[in-house]
Amino acid sequence: MELLNGITGFYIDTKDEPPATSLKQFKIHSYEAARTYNGELLECNDTDVHSNFLFSILRISNKEVYVLLNKHYPFVAFASSVNEERIFFVNDKEDSLCRVTE
């Protein structure tokens, strides 16, 4: 599998630096997603320098869902929890954002 340059957060040369996603724009989209599903945006932040994603936490129907956005490319993932040691990704559509709203 060939990965896009910098998708992991690492790249070799500064002249080959990957594009950057906008935290401001991610906050706007996260707020809009929460509003659309009658929820609330609890947090939207950049992770530490060693991580390759931005994250937001939405509360929808009394459930929290983490939305993770790659710092360089428009790839989104969902998780039930995120901490320094582990991310619990949501892979089952039963636990996806759409199901949270039911």
JOQUI-V610514 format. One record per backbone hydrogen bond with DSSP energy under -0.5 kcal/mol. NH is the residue of the N-H (numbers start at 1). CO is the residue of the C=O. Records with the same first field share a line. If there is no record, write none. Layout:
NH = CO / CO
//
This chain:
3 = 1
6 = 10
7 = 4
9 = 6
16 = 13
17 = 14
21 = 71
23 = 21
26 = 22
27 = 23
28 = 24
29 = 25
30 = 26
31 = 27
32 = 28
33 = 29
34 = 30
35 = 31
36 = 32
37 = 33
38 = 35
39 = 34
40 = 59
42 = 40 / 57
43 = 57
45 = 55
47 = 53
51 = 48
54 = 69
55 = 45
56 = 67
57 = 43
58 = 56 / 65
59 = 40
60 = 58 / 63
63 = 60
65 = 58
66 = 79
67 = 56
68 = 66 / 77
69 = 54
70 = 75
71 = 52
75 = 73
77 = 68
79 = 66
80 = 88
81 = 88
83 = 86
88 = 81
89 = 87
90 = 78
91 = 89
95 = 92
96 = 93
100 = 96
101 = 97
102 = 99
//
